[in-house]
Amino acid sequence: MTAKALMIQGTGSDVGKSVITAGLCRLARRRGLMVAPFKPQNMSNNAAACADGGEIGRAQALQAKAAGLEPHTDFNPVLLKPQSDRTSQVVVHGKAIDVLEAADYMAKRNQLLGAVLESFNRLAADYDFILVEGAGSPAEINLRDRDIANMGFARAAGVPVLLVGDIEKGGVIASVVGTKSVIDPDDAAMITGFAVNKFRGDPALFTAGVQEIEARTDWPCFGVIPWLDATARLPAEDAVTLTTPTKRNDGKIRIAAPMLSRIANFDDADPLLLEPNVDFQWIAPGKPIPRDIDVIILFGTKSTLGDLEFLRSQGWDHDIIAHARAGGHVLGICGGFQMLGDRIDDPNGTDGNVGGADGLGLLRIKTVMSDDKTVKPVTGRCSIAETPIAGYEIHTGKTSGRDLERPMLVLDGDLDGARSENSRIEGTYVHGLFTSDKFRAGWLERMRAGVSSTTAYDAAVEAALNSLADGLEAALDIDALFSRARQPGWSPGAAP
């Protein structure tokens, strides 16, 4: 079997490439195609654990779900996980291989094209359709000579491209036309057409705009996609989403989470955001944590010591400690769990800079960072309510201390996490806990009596994916678009 492939690139970041790719995966699956998602290079601290012990970007895990597949490391062969303003952990085929400064990675990234093509070729042999997501924009021509994420991949693999522009940002005509004007003509020839995303109002009002783009680029338009509400019900991909207005209502329980500078796997909050009885707030830097909060959650981070320092610079340490002393609940997940302890040491700079710092002192635990990284799906149960859980671990560090004797979870016979003597302070290494409906309902009830849950999270995500696919099918000429897919090795001069 040799798959046909189509690549979704954008005129910039956050134009909707990820969700469009997910929706197209669902549409391809509806058409009976064995479809797989693929992203050559991703940059995100939101990662998913694969069954083989590797990790990929969570956007590709969602796309896999849309395609009816479990996450696999071939879906995202190169993942960059920023851990400071200058450095990122480099993950190849699911395994962390190095920590590089941006300039060093830029100089070396073309060396990773072989790993990218290796994964792509395996998928091409096993599936009949591959939907590829680009990163950033092909118009970043200063990066083109070593590009493996956009046209560098498209040209090397021979995959035609759909270019997506975002009208919500403004200037969509200039962004699409400008992309063609600045990229190499041979790169431009790979683009088989364009689509306009996030249109509010009557698409007929943009007919003249579409005609202008078509006339100036000679690319056909496959459709104008409206603003689709389903996207807000899908798991978050990027930290940029945390800057959007958060859910506020008259919910019975108030939960707040500080927006750490290197926050990771914050989509752990997504099931709570869907709960009608939960008022969830992201606390932006420079803002205090409100005093009338019921629960504070510290989510994961790619740099625990760095974000512990950042947390203190915002004064959030005082807010969290005061909240705990007043009898409030605090939950730490992964890096947030480590911060709740007495001490964190990183003797080799595994998680950032070499050093150590006292934690918040709310749990009697200590953590030492190590080169070993745990990445695996897990199942188990809550140690208090006995409710089942399923999630995953992605972390470095070994944690010890007497509060581990009161674990938060029991995982396949192993103990995980810790609780304070009064059980109001809890921590765990397990991500994805709140996707387990019974656990989430029981946890909410423990946080405040009378508050539970009737939400079926997985069904809600499936419904959102189906709604997304319906919206794309109504807005795009899907048959014409899919007909532009080609087997690997295609070139613009080849016969259709």
C-alpha positions as CSV (number, residue, x, y, z in Angstrom):
1,M,0.0,0.0,0.0
2,T,1.3,3.5,-0.9
3,A,-0.7,6.3,0.6
4,K,-1.8,9.5,-1.0
5,A,-0.9,12.6,1.0
6,L,-2.0,16.2,1.3
7,M,-0.2,18.9,3.5
8,I,-2.0,21.7,5.4
9,Q,0.2,24.8,5.7
10,G,-0.7,28.2,7.0
11,T,0.1,31.8,6.3
12,G,1.2,32.1,9.9
13,S,1.0,30.4,13.4
14,D,-2.4,29.8,15.0
15,V,-4.4,30.0,11.7
16,G,-6.2,26.8,12.5
17,K,-4.0,24.2,10.8
18,S,-4.2,21.7,13.7
19,V,-8.0,21.6,14.0
20,I,-8.5,21.7,10.2
21,T,-6.2,18.7,10.0
22,A,-8.2,16.9,12.7
23,G,-11.5,17.7,11.0
24,L,-10.2,16.4,7.7
25,C,-8.9,13.2,9.4
26,R,-12.5,12.6,10.6
27,L,-13.9,13.3,7.1
28,A,-11.4,11.0,5.5
29,R,-12.3,8.3,8.1
30,R,-16.0,8.8,7.3
31,R,-15.2,8.1,3.6
32,G,-13.8,4.8,4.6
33,L,-10.1,5.7,4.2
34,M,-7.4,4.4,6.4
35,V,-6.1,7.9,7.3
36,A,-3.1,8.9,9.5
37,P,-2.1,12.4,10.7
38,F,1.5,13.5,10.4
39,K,3.5,16.6,11.5
40,P,7.2,16.6,10.7
41,Q,8.2,19.0,13.4
42,N,6.1,20.4,16.3
43,M,7.0,22.8,19.0
44,S,4.9,22.4,22.1
45,N,5.0,21.5,25.7
46,N,1.7,19.8,25.4
47,A,2.7,16.2,24.8
48,A,0.9,12.8,24.6
49,A,2.4,9.5,25.7
50,C,2.4,6.6,23.2
51,A,2.1,2.9,24.0
52,D,5.8,2.4,22.9
53,G,7.1,4.8,25.6
54,G,7.6,7.7,23.3
55,E,5.8,11.1,23.2
56,I,4.3,13.3,20.5
57,G,2.5,16.6,20.4
58,R,-1.0,16.5,21.8
59,A,-2.4,18.0,18.6
60,Q,-1.3,14.9,16.7
61,A,-2.9,12.7,19.4
62,L,-6.2,14.5,18.9
63,Q,-5.8,14.1,15.1
64,A,-5.1,10.4,15.7
65,K,-8.4,10.2,17.7
66,A,-10.2,11.9,14.8
67,A,-8.8,9.2,12.6
68,G,-9.7,6.4,15.0
69,L,-6.1,5.6,15.9
70,E,-4.1,5.4,19.1
71,P,-1.1,7.9,19.3
72,H,2.1,6.7,17.6
73,T,5.5,8.3,17.5
74,D,5.6,8.3,13.7
75,F,2.7,10.8,13.7
76,N,5.2,13.5,15.0
77,P,8.8,12.4,14.5
78,V,10.4,15.7,15.8
79,L,9.0,17.4,18.8
80,L,10.6,20.5,20.4
81,K,9.8,21.2,24.0
82,P,10.8,24.7,25.1
83,Q,12.3,24.8,28.6
84,S,13.7,28.4,28.6
85,D,13.7,31.4,26.3
86,R,16.7,30.0,24.4
87,T,16.7,26.2,24.8
88,S,14.4,23.4,23.9
89,Q,14.5,19.7,24.5
90,V,14.7,17.8,21.2
91,V,12.5,14.7,21.0
92,V,13.1,12.4,17.9
93,H,10.9,9.4,17.3
94,G,9.4,9.9,20.8
95,K,12.7,10.0,22.7
96,A,14.5,13.0,24.1
97,I,18.0,13.1,22.5
98,D,19.4,16.6,23.3
99,V,18.8,20.1,24.7
100,L,19.8,22.7,22.2
101,E,19.8,26.5,22.0
102,A,17.7,27.9,19.2
103,A,20.7,28.8,17.0
104,D,22.2,25.3,17.4
105,Y,19.0,23.6,16.5
106,M,18.5,25.8,13.4
107,A,22.0,24.9,12.3
108,K,21.3,21.2,12.8
109,R,17.7,20.6,12.1
110,N,18.1,19.7,8.4
111,Q,20.0,16.7,9.8
112,L,16.7,15.5,11.1
113,L,15.0,15.3,7.7
114,G,16.0,11.7,7.5
115,A,14.2,10.8,10.7
116,V,11.1,12.7,9.4
117,L,11.1,10.9,6.1
118,E,11.6,7.6,7.8
119,S,8.4,8.0,9.8
120,F,6.5,9.4,6.8
121,N,7.5,6.5,4.6
122,R,6.4,4.0,7.2
123,L,3.0,5.6,7.4
124,A,2.8,5.7,3.6
125,A,3.3,1.9,3.5
126,D,0.6,1.3,6.1
127,Y,-2.2,3.7,5.3
128,D,-4.0,4.9,2.2
129,F,-4.2,8.6,3.1
130,I,-1.9,10.9,5.2
131,L,-2.9,14.4,6.2
132,V,0.2,16.4,7.0
133,E,0.3,19.5,9.2
134,G,2.9,22.2,8.7
135,A,4.3,24.5,11.3
136,G,4.4,28.2,11.4
137,S,4.5,29.5,7.8
138,P,6.3,28.8,4.6
139,A,6.7,32.5,4.2
140,E,9.5,32.4,6.9
141,I,12.0,32.4,4.0
142,N,14.9,33.2,6.4
143,L,14.5,29.6,7.7
144,R,13.9,27.9,4.3
145,D,17.4,26.5,3.7
146,R,17.1,24.1,6.6
147,D,13.4,23.7,6.7
148,I,11.9,20.4,7.6
149,A,8.4,21.6,8.7
150,N,6.9,23.2,5.6
151,M,8.2,23.4,2.1
152,G,11.4,21.6,3.0
153,F,9.3,18.6,3.8
154,A,6.8,19.0,1.0
155,R,9.5,19.2,-1.6
156,A,11.5,16.3,-0.1
157,A,8.5,14.0,0.2
158,G,6.6,15.2,-2.9
159,V,3.4,16.2,-1.1
160,P,1.0,18.9,-2.5
161,V,-0.1,21.7,-0.2
162,L,-3.3,23.4,0.9
163,L,-2.5,26.9,2.2
164,V,-4.8,28.3,5.0
165,G,-5.2,31.9,5.8
166,D,-6.8,33.4,8.9
167,I,-9.3,36.2,8.2
168,E,-9.8,36.8,12.0
169,K,-6.3,38.2,12.2
170,G,-7.0,40.7,9.4
171,G,-5.1,41.1,6.2
172,V,-5.8,37.7,4.8
173,I,-5.6,38.8,1.2
174,A,-2.1,40.2,1.8
175,S,-1.1,37.1,3.8
176,V,-2.1,34.6,1.1
177,V,-0.9,36.8,-1.9
178,G,2.2,37.8,0.0
179,T,3.1,34.2,0.7
180,K,3.3,33.5,-3.0
181,S,5.3,36.6,-3.6
182,V,8.0,35.8,-1.1
183,I,8.5,32.1,-1.4
184,D,10.6,30.3,-4.1
185,P,8.6,29.7,-7.3
186,D,9.3,26.0,-7.0
187,D,7.8,26.0,-3.5
188,A,4.8,28.0,-4.7
189,A,4.2,25.4,-7.4
190,M,3.6,22.8,-4.6
191,I,0.5,24.8,-3.4
192,T,-2.6,23.3,-5.0
193,G,-5.0,25.9,-3.6
194,F,-6.0,27.8,-0.5
195,A,-8.8,28.2,2.1
196,V,-9.8,31.1,4.3
197,N,-10.5,30.2,8.0
198,K,-12.4,31.8,10.9
199,F,-14.8,33.9,8.9
200,R,-17.6,35.6,10.9
201,G,-20.8,36.5,9.1
202,D,-22.0,35.8,5.6
203,P,-19.2,34.2,3.5
204,A,-20.7,35.7,0.4
205,L,-19.4,39.1,1.6
206,F,-15.9,37.8,1.0
207,T,-16.6,36.6,-2.6
208,A,-14.7,39.6,-4.1
209,G,-11.8,38.9,-1.7
210,V,-11.6,35.3,-2.8
211,Q,-11.6,36.4,-6.4
212,E,-8.8,38.9,-5.8
213,I,-6.6,36.1,-4.2
214,E,-7.3,33.7,-7.0
215,A,-6.5,36.3,-9.7
216,R,-3.2,37.3,-8.0
217,T,-2.0,33.8,-7.1
218,D,-3.6,31.5,-9.8
219,W,-4.5,29.2,-6.9
220,P,-8.1,28.0,-6.6
221,C,-10.1,28.5,-3.4
222,F,-11.5,25.4,-1.8
223,G,-13.7,27.3,0.5
224,V,-14.3,29.9,3.3
225,I,-14.5,28.3,6.7
226,P,-16.7,30.0,9.2
227,W,-15.8,30.4,12.9
228,L,-16.6,26.9,14.2
229,D,-17.7,26.8,17.8
230,A,-16.7,23.1,18.0
231,T,-13.0,24.2,18.1
232,A,-13.6,25.6,21.6
233,R,-14.7,22.2,22.8
234,L,-11.6,20.4,21.7
235,P,-8.5,19.8,23.8
236,A,-6.2,22.9,23.8
237,E,-3.0,22.6,21.8
238,D,-1.0,25.8,22.5
239,A,-0.4,28.2,25.4
240,V,-1.7,31.0,23.2
241,T,-5.2,29.6,23.9
242,L,-4.7,30.5,27.5
243,T,-4.8,34.2,26.6
244,T,-8.4,33.9,25.4
245,P,-11.3,34.7,27.8
246,T,-11.8,31.9,30.3
247,K,-15.0,30.4,31.4
248,R,-16.8,32.4,34.1
249,N,-20.3,31.6,35.4
250,D,-22.2,31.1,38.6
251,G,-20.7,27.6,39.1
252,K,-20.9,26.0,42.5
253,I,-17.1,25.4,42.7
254,R,-14.4,27.9,41.8
255,I,-11.0,26.6,40.5
256,A,-8.0,28.7,39.6
257,A,-4.8,27.8,37.9
258,P,-1.7,30.1,37.5
259,M,-0.4,30.5,33.9
260,L,3.2,29.4,34.5
261,S,5.7,30.6,31.9
262,R,6.6,27.1,30.7
263,I,3.3,25.5,31.4
264,A,2.9,22.0,29.9
265,N,0.0,19.7,29.3
266,F,-2.5,22.3,30.5
267,D,-5.1,20.5,28.5
268,D,-5.5,18.6,31.7
269,A,-8.0,21.4,32.5
270,D,-10.2,20.8,29.5
271,P,-12.7,18.4,31.1
272,L,-13.1,20.9,34.0
273,L,-13.8,23.7,31.5
274,L,-16.7,21.7,30.1
275,E,-18.3,21.1,33.5
276,P,-21.5,23.2,34.1
277,N,-20.9,23.3,37.9
278,V,-17.3,24.5,37.6
279,D,-16.1,28.1,37.3
280,F,-12.5,27.7,36.1
281,Q,-10.1,30.6,35.8
282,W,-6.6,30.9,34.4
283,I,-4.7,33.4,36.4
284,A,-2.5,35.6,34.2
285,P,0.9,36.9,35.2
286,G,0.6,40.0,37.3
287,K,-2.8,39.0,38.7
288,P,-3.3,37.6,42.2
289,I,-5.1,34.4,42.9
290,P,-8.6,35.3,44.2
291,R,-9.2,34.6,47.9
292,D,-12.6,33.0,47.4
293,I,-11.2,30.1,45.3
294,D,-12.1,26.6,46.3
295,V,-9.2,24.8,44.6
296,I,-5.9,25.9,43.2
297,I,-4.3,23.6,40.6
298,L,-0.6,23.8,39.6
299,F,-0.3,22.2,36.2
300,G,2.8,20.7,34.7
301,T,5.8,22.6,33.4
302,K,8.8,21.9,31.2
303,S,11.1,23.7,33.6
304,T,10.1,23.1,37.2
305,L,12.8,25.2,38.9
306,G,12.3,27.9,36.3
307,D,8.6,28.1,36.9
308,L,9.0,27.8,40.6
309,E,11.0,31.0,40.4
310,F,8.5,32.5,38.1
311,L,5.6,31.6,40.5
312,R,7.4,33.4,43.3
313,S,8.1,36.4,41.2
314,Q,4.3,36.8,40.7
315,G,3.6,36.4,44.4
316,W,1.6,33.3,43.8
317,D,3.5,31.4,46.4
318,H,2.0,33.6,49.1
319,D,-1.5,33.2,47.6
320,I,-1.2,29.4,47.5
321,I,0.3,29.0,51.0
322,A,-2.4,31.3,52.4
323,H,-5.1,29.4,50.6
324,A,-3.8,26.1,52.0
325,R,-3.5,27.5,55.6
326,A,-7.1,28.7,55.3
327,G,-8.2,25.1,54.6
328,G,-8.4,25.4,50.8
329,H,-7.6,22.5,48.4
330,V,-4.5,22.5,46.3
331,L,-3.7,20.0,43.5
332,G,-0.3,19.7,41.8
333,I,0.1,17.7,38.6
334,C,3.6,16.6,37.5
335,G,5.9,19.7,37.8
336,G,3.2,21.3,39.9
337,F,3.3,18.2,42.2
338,Q,7.1,18.7,42.6
339,M,6.7,22.4,43.4
340,L,4.4,21.5,46.4
341,G,7.2,19.7,48.1
342,D,10.0,20.8,50.4
343,R,12.9,20.7,47.9
344,I,13.7,20.3,44.2
345,D,17.3,19.7,43.0
346,D,18.5,19.4,39.5
347,P,22.3,18.5,39.8
348,N,22.8,17.9,36.0
349,G,20.5,20.6,34.6
350,T,18.2,17.9,33.2
351,D,15.1,20.1,33.5
352,G,16.8,23.4,32.8
353,N,19.7,25.1,34.6
354,V,21.8,23.3,37.2
355,G,20.7,24.2,40.7
356,G,18.1,23.7,43.4
357,A,15.4,25.5,45.4
358,D,13.0,25.0,48.3
359,G,9.5,24.2,47.2
360,L,6.3,25.5,48.6
361,G,6.5,23.2,51.6
362,L,2.9,21.9,51.5
363,L,3.9,18.3,51.0
364,R,6.6,16.4,52.8
365,I,8.4,15.3,49.7
366,K,11.7,16.1,47.9
367,T,12.5,15.7,44.2
368,V,15.8,15.1,42.5
369,M,15.8,15.5,38.7
370,S,17.5,12.8,36.7
371,D,18.4,12.0,33.1
372,D,15.8,9.2,33.1
373,K,12.5,10.2,31.6
374,T,9.2,8.4,32.3
375,V,6.8,8.3,29.4
376,K,3.9,5.8,29.5
377,P,0.2,5.5,29.5
378,V,-1.2,4.3,32.9
379,T,-4.4,3.0,34.4
380,G,-5.4,2.6,38.0
381,R,-7.7,4.0,40.7
382,C,-8.1,6.8,43.1
383,S,-6.7,5.7,46.5
384,I,-9.6,7.4,48.4
385,A,-12.8,6.8,46.3
386,E,-11.6,3.7,44.4
387,T,-12.8,5.3,41.1
388,P,-11.0,4.1,38.0
389,I,-8.5,6.4,36.1
390,A,-6.7,6.3,32.9
391,G,-4.0,8.8,31.9
392,Y,-0.3,9.1,31.1
393,E,3.0,10.1,32.7
394,I,5.7,12.3,31.1
395,H,8.2,13.5,33.6
396,T,11.8,13.5,34.9
397,G,12.7,13.3,38.5
398,K,12.6,10.9,41.4
399,T,10.4,11.9,44.4
400,S,10.7,10.7,47.9
401,G,9.3,11.6,51.3
402,R,6.8,10.5,53.9
403,D,3.7,12.0,52.3
404,L,4.1,9.4,49.5
405,E,2.9,6.9,52.1
406,R,-0.5,8.5,51.5
407,P,-0.7,8.1,47.7
408,M,-3.2,9.9,45.5
409,L,-3.5,7.0,43.1
410,V,-2.8,3.3,42.8
411,L,-1.5,2.4,39.3
412,D,-1.5,-1.2,38.3
413,G,-0.2,-2.1,41.7
414,D,2.2,0.9,42.0
415,L,1.6,3.9,44.2
416,D,1.6,7.4,42.7
417,G,1.5,10.9,44.2
418,A,1.0,12.1,47.7
419,R,-1.5,13.7,50.1
420,S,-1.2,15.8,53.2
421,E,-2.5,14.5,56.5
422,N,-5.8,16.3,56.0
423,S,-5.9,15.3,52.3
424,R,-6.5,18.9,51.2
425,I,-3.1,19.1,49.5
426,E,-2.6,16.5,46.8
427,G,-0.1,15.8,44.0
428,T,0.3,13.3,41.2
429,Y,2.5,12.6,38.2
430,V,-0.4,11.4,36.1
431,H,-1.8,13.7,33.3
432,G,-5.2,13.2,31.9
433,L,-6.9,12.3,35.2
434,F,-10.0,14.5,34.6
435,T,-10.8,12.7,31.3
436,S,-12.0,9.8,33.5
437,D,-15.6,10.7,34.2
438,K,-16.1,8.7,37.5
439,F,-12.8,10.1,38.9
440,R,-13.7,13.6,38.0
441,A,-17.1,13.4,39.5
442,G,-15.8,12.0,42.7
443,W,-12.9,14.5,42.9
444,L,-15.3,17.4,42.5
445,E,-17.6,16.0,45.2
446,R,-14.6,15.8,47.5
447,M,-13.6,19.4,46.8
448,R,-17.1,20.6,47.6
449,A,-20.0,18.4,48.7
450,G,-23.0,18.6,46.4
451,V,-20.9,19.3,43.3
452,S,-20.5,16.4,41.0
453,S,-20.6,15.7,37.2
454,T,-22.8,14.3,34.6
455,T,-20.5,15.1,31.7
456,A,-19.2,12.3,29.5
457,Y,-15.9,13.8,28.4
458,D,-14.9,11.4,25.7
459,A,-18.3,11.6,24.1
460,A,-18.1,15.4,24.2
461,V,-14.8,15.3,22.4
462,E,-16.2,12.9,19.8
463,A,-19.2,15.2,19.3
464,A,-17.0,18.2,18.9
465,L,-14.9,16.3,16.3
466,N,-18.0,15.3,14.4
467,S,-19.3,18.9,14.6
468,L,-15.9,20.2,13.3
469,A,-16.0,17.7,10.4
470,D,-19.6,18.7,9.6
471,G,-18.6,22.4,9.5
472,L,-15.6,21.7,7.2
473,E,-17.7,19.6,4.9
474,A,-20.3,22.4,4.6
475,A,-17.6,25.0,3.9
476,L,-15.1,23.3,1.7
477,D,-15.2,21.3,-1.5
478,I,-13.9,18.2,0.2
479,D,-14.1,16.0,-2.9
480,A,-12.1,18.4,-4.9
481,L,-9.6,19.0,-2.1
482,F,-9.0,15.3,-1.5
483,S,-8.6,14.7,-5.2
484,R,-5.5,16.9,-5.0
485,A,-3.8,14.4,-2.7
486,R,-0.9,12.6,-4.4
487,Q,1.3,9.6,-3.7
488,P,4.8,10.5,-2.3
489,G,7.3,11.7,-4.8
490,W,4.8,13.9,-6.7
491,S,6.0,17.0,-8.4
492,P,4.0,19.9,-9.9
493,G,4.9,18.9,-13.5
494,A,3.7,15.4,-13.1
495,A,0.5,14.1,-14.6
496,P,-2.6,14.3,-12.3
